[in-house]
Amino acid sequence: MRKIENNHPYFEEIFEFSCMVVANISLLMHAAATQTIRELVGFVNEMIKAKSTNVQGKINDHAMMRSIPMHSAGSYEIITLLKTDEIYSYLAGLGKDKPTEIVYSIQAKPTHNPSSSSNDKQGYTTWIGTDPTKRFEILTAYIIGGAFERCKLAFEKKYGKAPSKWPPELQFFRHLRNGCFHSNKFNIRPYRDQPQIDPCNLPKWKAYVMTSDADMNGQKVIGRFFHIHQTIPFLDEMGTLLESQKIKNRSRTRNKQEEV
């Protein structure tokens, strides 16, 4: 379990992304609740019509989930957003203060196919509606691109104004921002007739690697090259670049803490 407190450089961006996830889930739950109410009215009308209480029916309902697992096709990790009921209470105006921390966990994605999806669990209402993927892609691009721009001067102050000398993770962030602000497609242009991506110092983060300007250009960024559900751990680690240059050592320490 990992905690992002409100003094983290990217707490606001991570909080807004988390709100986007919780709000979408709560909207689907509202739709399911509305369907449940309509079905209940239908059962009552049937009882009145039949003048009998011997009417068969089933009503499903459930409270806001305390955790929301997120994953994407092609990704090897599941990111679970925790304490989502607290975020929901804040968004719904239920007298709760704005959360001061975002809590999440990272798990390896199972290699086997589960026998059934979470939507098929007993007691849950299956809902088929509009696909929010496009909406998530656009908003995530704004969040990630804006996050880089907001702290750009701080990065330059810490690592210098020559991006080619930045840590690979920060170079990755810079080029990710490029795609986010170019209609969600990479548009990396040469600088002084030299490619932006140095083959001897490739921009990378986790398993994501940017191999060359030519390979990246034209690729869709959010939702294709970069998986949406990785936004929270990504911005979490980018924030540590402002706090410490020893990002790899810190990551190893955090991984050991998770194992304990």
Summary of the structure (lengths in Angstrom):
residues: 260
radius of gyration: 22.4
end to end distance: 10.5
largest distance: 84.3
contacts: 689
relative contact order: 0.15
helix: 49%
strand: 12%
